[in-house]
Structures are given as structure tokens and as C-alpha cells.
Amino acid sequence: MEWISVNEALPEKDEYVILFDKSLSLVHEGKLSCSDYYYSDRVGYSKKATEDDGCEITHWMPLPAPPKD
């Protein structure tokens, strides 16, 4: 899988994906709101995804398929 720039495409609404936070050099699992660049994880944490707020989501990729066993 390849990283996708948020400038090229955004994930589907409510789709959980892998997110890259450039400002912290961290990877998050969550969903990215296309309209306001918020991301949230499965336990309900939500963060504004802008550099001013200490978070800058620049890339994403789909989650891998779960194991078959």
C-alpha cells in the first residue's frame, strides 16, 4: 500500500484509515472528516488536524485486511 496525500484524495466518510501526522511524525488509526480535517479514533478521541493545533495530517492509507485465521 502507498501513502495518499490529502491534497490528492480523501478517504470515504466514516472510513477508518491510517493517518500520518507530519508535525509529530506519528501514525494514527482513525477517520478523517473531509469537511473540516478532524480525525477521530475508535474510542472517540477527536483532534483538529491542523498545524496550528499541533497536528498536521498530510497523508493516509487504507487499513490492511484483517487476518483470515
VODOVO-781282 format. One record per residue (C-alpha): residue number from 1; x, y, z. Coordinates in steps of 0.001 Angstrom, whole numbers, always signed. Layout:
# residues N
<rec><num>NUM</num><X>X</X><Y>Y</Y><Z>Z</Z></rec>
...
# end
This chain:
# residues 69
<rec><num>1</num><X>+0</X><Y>+0</Y><Z>+0</Z></rec>
<rec><num>2</num><X>+1104</X><Y>+3516</Y><Z>-742</Z></rec>
<rec><num>3</num><X>+507</X><Y>+6724</Y><Z>+1212</Z></rec>
<rec><num>4</num><X>-2090</X><Y>+9043</Y><Z>-348</Z></rec>
<rec><num>5</num><X>-1726</X><Y>+12809</Y><Z>+46</Z></rec>
<rec><num>6</num><X>-4786</X><Y>+14594</Y><Z>+1483</Z></rec>
<rec><num>7</num><X>-4267</X><Y>+17070</Y><Z>-1372</Z></rec>
<rec><num>8</num><X>-4851</X><Y>+14284</Y><Z>-3923</Z></rec>
<rec><num>9</num><X>-7760</X><Y>+12383</Y><Z>-2353</Z></rec>
<rec><num>10</num><X>-9567</X><Y>+11908</Y><Z>+942</Z></rec>
<rec><num>11</num><X>-10934</X><Y>+8711</Y><Z>+2460</Z></rec>
<rec><num>12</num><X>-14635</X><Y>+7903</Y><Z>+2301</Z></rec>
<rec><num>13</num><X>-16783</X><Y>+9439</Y><Z>+5041</Z></rec>
<rec><num>14</num><X>-16561</X><Y>+7438</Y><Z>+8304</Z></rec>
<rec><num>15</num><X>-13876</X><Y>+5114</Y><Z>+6856</Z></rec>
<rec><num>16</num><X>-11160</X><Y>+4175</Y><Z>+9366</Z></rec>
<rec><num>17</num><X>-7716</X><Y>+4547</Y><Z>+7816</Z></rec>
<rec><num>18</num><X>-4081</X><Y>+5006</Y><Z>+8801</Z></rec>
<rec><num>19</num><X>-3214</X><Y>+8714</Y><Z>+9135</Z></rec>
<rec><num>20</num><X>+241</X><Y>+10329</Y><Z>+9087</Z></rec>
<rec><num>21</num><X>+744</X><Y>+13346</Y><Z>+11369</Z></rec>
<rec><num>22</num><X>+3630</X><Y>+15354</Y><Z>+9889</Z></rec>
<rec><num>23</num><X>+4067</X><Y>+17708</Y><Z>+12857</Z></rec>
<rec><num>24</num><X>+4635</X><Y>+14832</Y><Z>+15305</Z></rec>
<rec><num>25</num><X>+5988</X><Y>+12241</Y><Z>+12842</Z></rec>
<rec><num>26</num><X>+3361</X><Y>+9812</Y><Z>+14159</Z></rec>
<rec><num>27</num><X>+913</X><Y>+7403</Y><Z>+12611</Z></rec>
<rec><num>28</num><X>-2686</X><Y>+7253</Y><Z>+13887</Z></rec>
<rec><num>29</num><X>-5586</X><Y>+4968</Y><Z>+13111</Z></rec>
<rec><num>30</num><X>-8795</X><Y>+6897</Y><Z>+12739</Z></rec>
<rec><num>31</num><X>-11167</X><Y>+8600</Y><Z>+10360</Z></rec>
<rec><num>32</num><X>-10668</X><Y>+11957</Y><Z>+8729</Z></rec>
<rec><num>33</num><X>-13577</X><Y>+14344</Y><Z>+8264</Z></rec>
<rec><num>34</num><X>-13323</X><Y>+15661</Y><Z>+4735</Z></rec>
<rec><num>35</num><X>-15015</X><Y>+18968</Y><Z>+5502</Z></rec>
<rec><num>36</num><X>-13003</X><Y>+20197</Y><Z>+8470</Z></rec>
<rec><num>37</num><X>-9944</X><Y>+17937</Y><Z>+8771</Z></rec>
<rec><num>38</num><X>-10783</X><Y>+16486</Y><Z>+12152</Z></rec>
<rec><num>39</num><X>-9652</X><Y>+12989</Y><Z>+12846</Z></rec>
<rec><num>40</num><X>-11058</X><Y>+10639</Y><Z>+15446</Z></rec>
<rec><num>41</num><X>-10163</X><Y>+7180</Y><Z>+16652</Z></rec>
<rec><num>42</num><X>-12342</X><Y>+4208</Y><Z>+17578</Z></rec>
<rec><num>43</num><X>-12621</X><Y>+5188</Y><Z>+21252</Z></rec>
<rec><num>44</num><X>-13967</X><Y>+8642</Y><Z>+20475</Z></rec>
<rec><num>45</num><X>-10845</X><Y>+10829</Y><Z>+20741</Z></rec>
<rec><num>46</num><X>-11113</X><Y>+13706</Y><Z>+18293</Z></rec>
<rec><num>47</num><X>-8478</X><Y>+16246</Y><Z>+17254</Z></rec>
<rec><num>48</num><X>-8417</X><Y>+19183</Y><Z>+14871</Z></rec>
<rec><num>49</num><X>-5935</X><Y>+18164</Y><Z>+12208</Z></rec>
<rec><num>50</num><X>-4147</X><Y>+21460</Y><Z>+11583</Z></rec>
<rec><num>51</num><X>-589</X><Y>+22554</Y><Z>+12147</Z></rec>
<rec><num>52</num><X>-1778</X><Y>+25398</Y><Z>+14429</Z></rec>
<rec><num>53</num><X>-3245</X><Y>+22809</Y><Z>+16804</Z></rec>
<rec><num>54</num><X>-65</X><Y>+20722</Y><Z>+16900</Z></rec>
<rec><num>55</num><X>-1369</X><Y>+18193</Y><Z>+14403</Z></rec>
<rec><num>56</num><X>-941</X><Y>+18138</Y><Z>+10645</Z></rec>
<rec><num>57</num><X>-2439</X><Y>+15149</Y><Z>+8844</Z></rec>
<rec><num>58</num><X>-797</X><Y>+15111</Y><Z>+5417</Z></rec>
<rec><num>59</num><X>-1230</X><Y>+11521</Y><Z>+4192</Z></rec>
<rec><num>60</num><X>-3410</X><Y>+8467</Y><Z>+4726</Z></rec>
<rec><num>61</num><X>-3759</X><Y>+4886</Y><Z>+3543</Z></rec>
<rec><num>62</num><X>-6428</X><Y>+2192</Y><Z>+3853</Z></rec>
<rec><num>63</num><X>-6231</X><Y>-246</Y><Z>+6725</Z></rec>
<rec><num>64</num><X>-4903</X><Y>-3670</Y><Z>+5746</Z></rec>
<rec><num>65</num><X>-7332</X><Y>-6562</Y><Z>+5510</Z></rec>
<rec><num>66</num><X>-7759</X><Y>-8494</Y><Z>+8776</Z></rec>
<rec><num>67</num><X>-6106</X><Y>-11919</Y><Z>+9105</Z></rec>
<rec><num>68</num><X>-8056</X><Y>-14834</Y><Z>+7667</Z></rec>
<rec><num>69</num><X>-7409</X><Y>-17133</Y><Z>+10658</Z></rec>
# end
